Amino acid sequence: MTPAIRKLVLTREQVFSELGREAPRPVVRAVALAVIANPFAGRHAADLRPLWEAGAALGERFMGELARLLGGPAVSYGKGAIVGVAGEMEHGAACVHPMLGRPMRAAIGGGKAVIPSNVKVAAAGATLDLPLGRKDDAWSFAHFDTITIGIADAPRPDEIVVAMAIADGGRLENRCGTAPAR
């Protein structure tokens, strides 16, 4: 059973230049932020399976729409959560780690690399630096990127903001290359 969803925020960002240098093409990033009730707010629970299942259900429900919003093939991805102050970091981790990856990968046609993530506990209006990484190459330095997310009225103390992000390119003006052969 998925906890109640209070709201969904979808954003699409296009980056056209960096330090005054125009990009050969804009890099597009799309983010879905789902604000859900935290069924474990204010109490300790050993079994967080309902939040694992919530993460999977959110991915299944919103990743198709997020992929369409991107407007082209996704090459990088990331996920995260902001847990309201009546919850704990583990509540956010339960939403994003065990089961969210499968529907994210399904919506964008796969992904061999681990999906980068970040979780924290914070008050409404807090931001989270959501890491992005290349979906098929964990060592593509050009795709180590970040998008900052947040919602003015979320998370309330008994809520969790679950974030899913995809992008069609890496950082503009990348000069770090790739990992050297070992």
C-alpha positions as CSV (number, residue, x, y, z in Angstrom):
1,M,0.0,0.0,0.0
2,T,1.5,3.3,-1.1
3,P,1.3,6.1,1.5
4,A,-1.0,9.0,0.6
5,I,0.5,11.4,-2.0
6,R,-0.1,15.0,-1.1
7,K,1.5,16.5,-4.2
8,L,3.7,15.9,-7.2
9,V,6.1,18.5,-8.6
10,L,7.6,18.1,-12.0
11,T,10.4,20.3,-13.3
12,R,12.3,20.5,-16.5
13,E,15.5,22.5,-16.7
14,Q,17.5,23.4,-19.8
15,V,21.1,24.6,-19.5
16,F,22.2,26.6,-22.5
17,S,25.6,27.9,-21.4
18,E,28.3,27.8,-18.7
19,L,30.4,30.9,-17.8
20,G,29.2,32.7,-20.9
21,R,30.2,29.8,-23.3
22,E,27.2,28.5,-25.3
23,A,26.8,24.8,-25.3
24,P,26.7,22.8,-28.6
25,R,23.3,21.8,-27.5
26,P,21.3,22.4,-24.2
27,V,21.5,19.8,-21.5
28,V,18.0,18.9,-20.2
29,R,17.3,17.7,-16.7
30,A,13.9,16.5,-15.5
31,V,12.9,15.9,-11.9
32,A,9.8,14.4,-10.2
33,L,9.2,15.2,-6.5
34,A,6.5,13.2,-4.8
35,V,5.4,14.3,-1.4
36,I,4.1,11.3,0.6
37,A,2.9,10.7,4.1
38,N,5.5,9.0,6.3
39,P,3.7,6.1,8.1
40,F,6.6,5.8,10.5
41,A,6.9,9.4,11.6
42,G,7.4,9.7,15.3
43,R,8.1,6.1,15.9
44,H,10.7,3.4,15.4
45,A,9.9,0.5,13.1
46,A,12.1,-2.5,12.4
47,D,10.3,-3.4,9.2
48,L,10.4,-0.6,6.6
49,R,9.0,-2.7,3.8
50,P,6.0,-0.4,3.2
51,L,8.4,2.4,2.3
52,W,10.4,0.0,0.0
53,E,7.1,-0.7,-1.8
54,A,6.2,3.0,-1.8
55,G,9.4,3.8,-3.6
56,A,8.7,1.2,-6.3
57,A,5.1,2.4,-6.6
58,L,6.2,6.0,-7.1
59,G,8.7,5.0,-9.7
60,E,6.1,3.0,-11.6
61,R,3.6,5.8,-11.4
62,F,5.7,8.8,-12.3
63,M,8.8,7.7,-14.2
64,G,7.0,7.3,-17.5
65,E,5.8,10.9,-17.3
66,L,9.2,12.1,-16.2
67,A,10.8,10.3,-19.2
68,R,8.3,12.1,-21.6
69,L,9.1,15.4,-19.9
70,L,12.8,15.0,-20.6
71,G,11.9,14.9,-24.3
72,G,14.8,12.6,-25.4
73,P,16.9,9.7,-24.3
74,A,18.0,9.8,-20.7
75,V,21.8,9.2,-20.2
76,S,22.1,9.9,-16.5
77,Y,20.0,9.5,-13.4
78,G,19.7,10.1,-9.7
79,K,17.4,9.7,-6.8
80,G,16.9,11.0,-3.2
81,A,14.6,11.9,-0.4
82,I,14.1,14.6,2.2
83,V,12.4,13.2,5.4
84,G,10.4,15.5,7.6
85,V,11.8,16.1,11.1
86,A,9.4,13.6,12.8
87,G,11.1,10.9,10.7
88,E,14.6,9.4,10.4
89,M,17.1,9.2,7.6
90,E,16.4,5.5,7.2
91,H,12.8,6.2,6.2
92,G,14.1,8.1,3.1
93,A,16.7,5.4,2.4
94,A,13.9,2.8,2.5
95,C,12.0,4.8,-0.2
96,V,15.0,5.1,-2.6
97,H,17.2,2.1,-2.2
98,P,15.7,-1.4,-2.2
99,M,13.0,-1.1,-5.0
100,L,12.9,2.4,-6.7
101,G,15.8,1.6,-9.1
102,R,13.9,-1.1,-11.1
103,P,11.0,1.2,-12.3
104,M,13.5,4.0,-13.0
105,R,15.6,1.8,-15.2
106,A,12.5,0.3,-16.9
107,A,11.2,3.8,-17.9
108,I,14.5,4.9,-19.5
109,G,15.5,1.7,-21.2
110,G,17.9,0.2,-18.7
111,G,21.0,1.3,-16.8
112,K,24.0,-0.7,-15.7
113,A,25.4,1.7,-13.1
114,V,24.3,2.2,-9.6
115,I,21.8,5.1,-9.3
116,P,23.5,7.9,-7.2
117,S,21.4,9.1,-4.3
118,N,21.3,11.4,-1.3
119,V,18.9,11.4,1.7
120,K,18.6,13.8,4.6
121,V,16.2,14.8,7.4
122,A,15.1,18.5,7.3
123,A,12.2,20.9,7.7
124,A,9.8,22.2,5.0
125,G,11.6,24.2,2.4
126,A,14.9,22.5,2.7
127,T,16.9,21.7,-0.4
128,L,18.7,18.5,-1.4
129,D,21.7,18.3,-3.7
130,L,20.6,15.3,-5.8
131,P,23.6,13.6,-7.5
132,L,23.4,12.5,-11.1
133,G,25.6,9.9,-12.8
134,R,25.7,8.2,-16.2
135,K,23.3,5.3,-16.3
136,D,25.6,2.9,-18.1
137,D,29.0,4.0,-16.9
138,A,29.6,4.8,-13.2
139,W,33.1,6.2,-14.1
140,S,32.0,8.8,-16.6
141,F,33.3,11.9,-14.9
142,A,31.5,14.2,-17.4
143,H,28.2,12.9,-16.0
144,F,29.0,13.4,-12.3
145,D,26.5,16.2,-11.8
146,T,24.1,17.7,-9.3
147,I,20.6,19.2,-9.4
148,T,19.3,21.0,-6.3
149,I,15.7,20.2,-5.5
150,G,13.2,21.4,-2.9
151,I,9.6,22.4,-2.3
152,A,8.6,25.4,-0.2
153,D,6.0,23.6,1.9
154,A,7.5,20.1,2.1
155,P,8.3,17.9,3.8
156,R,6.0,18.6,6.7
157,P,7.2,16.8,9.8
158,D,5.3,13.6,9.0
159,E,6.1,13.6,5.2
160,I,8.8,12.4,2.9
161,V,9.8,14.1,-0.5
162,V,10.9,11.3,-2.8
163,A,12.9,12.6,-5.8
164,M,13.7,11.0,-9.2
165,A,15.9,12.8,-11.7
166,I,17.1,12.1,-15.3
167,A,19.2,14.1,-17.8
168,D,20.1,13.9,-21.4
169,G,23.7,14.9,-20.9
170,G,26.4,15.7,-18.5
171,R,28.1,18.9,-17.3
172,L,28.7,21.6,-19.8
173,E,32.4,22.4,-20.3
174,N,33.6,19.1,-18.9
175,R,37.3,19.0,-18.7
176,C,37.8,16.1,-16.3
177,G,37.5,13.3,-18.9
178,T,36.9,9.8,-17.8
179,A,38.6,7.5,-15.3
180,P,42.0,6.3,-16.3
181,A,42.4,2.6,-17.0
182,R,43.4,0.6,-14.0
